[in-house]
Amino acid sequence: MLIKHKKSQAAMEFLMTYGWAILVVLAAIAALAYFGVLSPEKFLPEKCILQPGIACVSHKVEPTQTTLIISNGLGRTITVTKIVVGSCDENFDVELQSGVDGTFVMDGIAAACSNGAQKEKFKGDITLSYTEKDTGLTKTSFGNLNTKVE
């Protein structure tokens, strides 16, 4: 009977040792996650996505303005009338022929444009309104933009 008792004590000590080690590892992971070291947003690439046919070639987000370079790949001429990115919006009257890039700056002259402080992560929805030149139809394209404020 005495031998059986010692075996169970050894098993309990073995489990307790591993239990404390696992608890320390979990506490370290929780501390890293709390302080943002394990934040997946830091490792995600920058992206600017619009509907197929309208490409976001490049982008730059600053605290008070947003710049987009948009390419028309729809196969027909369009006139860009309005772009909204996050809190920035601007009205335009820019004609883009098929295969041509256009630079659009939303600087918040008409309304305040606040994208956050420098080095912060920026995530915003893009709404692009345009009119097809041939048909006169007004359409809207949606997308999103994930980047850092420069």
Contacts in CASP RR format, 6 or more apart in sequence:
PFRMAT RR
TARGET T0000
AUTHOR 0000-0000-0000
METHOD contacts of the structure
MODEL  1
MLIKHKKSQAAMEFLMTYGWAILVVLAAIAALAYFGVLSPEKFLPEKCIL
QPGIACVSHKVEPTQTTLIISNGLGRTITVTKIVVGSCDENFDVELQSGV
DGTFVMDGIAAACSNGAQKEKFKGDITLSYTEKDTGLTKTSFGNLNTKVE
29 38 0 8 1.000
32 38 0 8 1.000
36 42 0 8 1.000
41 121 0 8 1.000
44 146 0 8 1.000
46 59 0 8 1.000
46 146 0 8 1.000
46 147 0 8 1.000
46 148 0 8 1.000
47 144 0 8 1.000
47 145 0 8 1.000
47 146 0 8 1.000
47 147 0 8 1.000
48 56 0 8 1.000
48 58 0 8 1.000
48 59 0 8 1.000
48 68 0 8 1.000
48 126 0 8 1.000
48 144 0 8 1.000
48 145 0 8 1.000
48 146 0 8 1.000
48 147 0 8 1.000
49 56 0 8 1.000
49 143 0 8 1.000
49 144 0 8 1.000
49 145 0 8 1.000
50 56 0 8 1.000
50 70 0 8 1.000
50 126 0 8 1.000
50 128 0 8 1.000
50 141 0 8 1.000
50 142 0 8 1.000
50 143 0 8 1.000
51 141 0 8 1.000
51 142 0 8 1.000
51 143 0 8 1.000
53 72 0 8 1.000
53 73 0 8 1.000
53 74 0 8 1.000
54 70 0 8 1.000
54 71 0 8 1.000
54 72 0 8 1.000
54 73 0 8 1.000
54 74 0 8 1.000
54 128 0 8 1.000
54 130 0 8 1.000
54 141 0 8 1.000
55 70 0 8 1.000
55 71 0 8 1.000
55 73 0 8 1.000
56 68 0 8 1.000
56 69 0 8 1.000
56 70 0 8 1.000
56 71 0 8 1.000
56 126 0 8 1.000
56 145 0 8 1.000
57 69 0 8 1.000
57 70 0 8 1.000
57 71 0 8 1.000
57 101 0 8 1.000
58 68 0 8 1.000
58 69 0 8 1.000
59 66 0 8 1.000
59 67 0 8 1.000
59 68 0 8 1.000
59 69 0 8 1.000
59 145 0 8 1.000
59 147 0 8 1.000
60 66 0 8 1.000
60 67 0 8 1.000
60 150 0 8 1.000
61 67 0 8 1.000
61 85 0 8 1.000
61 115 0 8 1.000
61 122 0 8 1.000
61 145 0 8 1.000
61 147 0 8 1.000
61 148 0 8 1.000
61 149 0 8 1.000
61 150 0 8 1.000
62 115 0 8 1.000
62 149 0 8 1.000
62 150 0 8 1.000
63 114 0 8 1.000
63 115 0 8 1.000
63 116 0 8 1.000
63 117 0 8 1.000
63 118 0 8 1.000
63 149 0 8 1.000
64 107 0 8 1.000
64 108 0 8 1.000
64 113 0 8 1.000
64 114 0 8 1.000
64 115 0 8 1.000
65 88 0 8 1.000
65 105 0 8 1.000
65 106 0 8 1.000
65 107 0 8 1.000
65 108 0 8 1.000
65 113 0 8 1.000
65 115 0 8 1.000
66 85 0 8 1.000
66 86 0 8 1.000
66 88 0 8 1.000
66 105 0 8 1.000
66 106 0 8 1.000
66 113 0 8 1.000
66 115 0 8 1.000
66 145 0 8 1.000
67 103 0 8 1.000
67 104 0 8 1.000
67 105 0 8 1.000
67 106 0 8 1.000
68 83 0 8 1.000
68 85 0 8 1.000
68 103 0 8 1.000
68 104 0 8 1.000
68 106 0 8 1.000
68 126 0 8 1.000
68 145 0 8 1.000
69 101 0 8 1.000
69 102 0 8 1.000
69 103 0 8 1.000
69 104 0 8 1.000
70 80 0 8 1.000
70 96 0 8 1.000
70 101 0 8 1.000
70 102 0 8 1.000
70 104 0 8 1.000
70 128 0 8 1.000
71 99 0 8 1.000
71 100 0 8 1.000
71 101 0 8 1.000
71 102 0 8 1.000
72 78 0 8 1.000
72 96 0 8 1.000
72 97 0 8 1.000
72 98 0 8 1.000
72 99 0 8 1.000
72 100 0 8 1.000
72 101 0 8 1.000
73 98 0 8 1.000
73 99 0 8 1.000
74 98 0 8 1.000
75 98 0 8 1.000
75 99 0 8 1.000
76 98 0 8 1.000
76 132 0 8 1.000
76 133 0 8 1.000
76 134 0 8 1.000
77 95 0 8 1.000
77 96 0 8 1.000
77 97 0 8 1.000
77 98 0 8 1.000
77 132 0 8 1.000
77 133 0 8 1.000
77 134 0 8 1.000
78 95 0 8 1.000
78 96 0 8 1.000
78 130 0 8 1.000
78 131 0 8 1.000
78 132 0 8 1.000
78 133 0 8 1.000
79 93 0 8 1.000
79 94 0 8 1.000
79 95 0 8 1.000
79 96 0 8 1.000
79 130 0 8 1.000
79 131 0 8 1.000
79 133 0 8 1.000
80 92 0 8 1.000
80 93 0 8 1.000
80 94 0 8 1.000
80 95 0 8 1.000
80 96 0 8 1.000
80 104 0 8 1.000
80 128 0 8 1.000
80 129 0 8 1.000
80 130 0 8 1.000
81 91 0 8 1.000
81 92 0 8 1.000
81 93 0 8 1.000
81 129 0 8 1.000
81 130 0 8 1.000
81 131 0 8 1.000
81 138 0 8 1.000
82 89 0 8 1.000
82 90 0 8 1.000
82 91 0 8 1.000
82 92 0 8 1.000
82 127 0 8 1.000
82 128 0 8 1.000
82 129 0 8 1.000
83 89 0 8 1.000
83 90 0 8 1.000
83 92 0 8 1.000
83 104 0 8 1.000
83 106 0 8 1.000
83 126 0 8 1.000
83 127 0 8 1.000
83 128 0 8 1.000
83 129 0 8 1.000
84 106 0 8 1.000
84 125 0 8 1.000
84 126 0 8 1.000
84 127 0 8 1.000
84 128 0 8 1.000
85 106 0 8 1.000
85 124 0 8 1.000
85 125 0 8 1.000
85 126 0 8 1.000
85 145 0 8 1.000
86 115 0 8 1.000
86 124 0 8 1.000
86 125 0 8 1.000
86 126 0 8 1.000
87 111 0 8 1.000
87 112 0 8 1.000
87 113 0 8 1.000
87 114 0 8 1.000
87 115 0 8 1.000
88 106 0 8 1.000
88 107 0 8 1.000
88 108 0 8 1.000
88 113 0 8 1.000
88 115 0 8 1.000
89 106 0 8 1.000
89 108 0 8 1.000
89 110 0 8 1.000
89 111 0 8 1.000
90 104 0 8 1.000
90 105 0 8 1.000
90 106 0 8 1.000
90 107 0 8 1.000
90 108 0 8 1.000
90 109 0 8 1.000
90 110 0 8 1.000
91 110 0 8 1.000
92 104 0 8 1.000
94 102 0 8 1.000
94 104 0 8 1.000
95 133 0 8 1.000
96 102 0 8 1.000
96 130 0 8 1.000
106 113 0 8 1.000
107 113 0 8 1.000
115 122 0 8 1.000
115 149 0 8 1.000
116 122 0 8 1.000
116 149 0 8 1.000
117 149 0 8 1.000
118 149 0 8 1.000
118 150 0 8 1.000
119 148 0 8 1.000
119 149 0 8 1.000
120 148 0 8 1.000
120 149 0 8 1.000
121 146 0 8 1.000
121 147 0 8 1.000
121 148 0 8 1.000
121 149 0 8 1.000
122 145 0 8 1.000
122 146 0 8 1.000
122 147 0 8 1.000
122 148 0 8 1.000
122 149 0 8 1.000
123 144 0 8 1.000
123 145 0 8 1.000
123 146 0 8 1.000
124 144 0 8 1.000
124 145 0 8 1.000
124 146 0 8 1.000
125 142 0 8 1.000
125 143 0 8 1.000
125 144 0 8 1.000
125 145 0 8 1.000
126 141 0 8 1.000
126 142 0 8 1.000
126 143 0 8 1.000
126 144 0 8 1.000
126 145 0 8 1.000
127 140 0 8 1.000
127 141 0 8 1.000
127 142 0 8 1.000
127 143 0 8 1.000
128 140 0 8 1.000
128 141 0 8 1.000
128 142 0 8 1.000
129 138 0 8 1.000
129 139 0 8 1.000
129 140 0 8 1.000
129 141 0 8 1.000
130 138 0 8 1.000
130 139 0 8 1.000
130 140 0 8 1.000
130 141 0 8 1.000
131 137 0 8 1.000
131 138 0 8 1.000
131 139 0 8 1.000
132 139 0 8 1.000
END
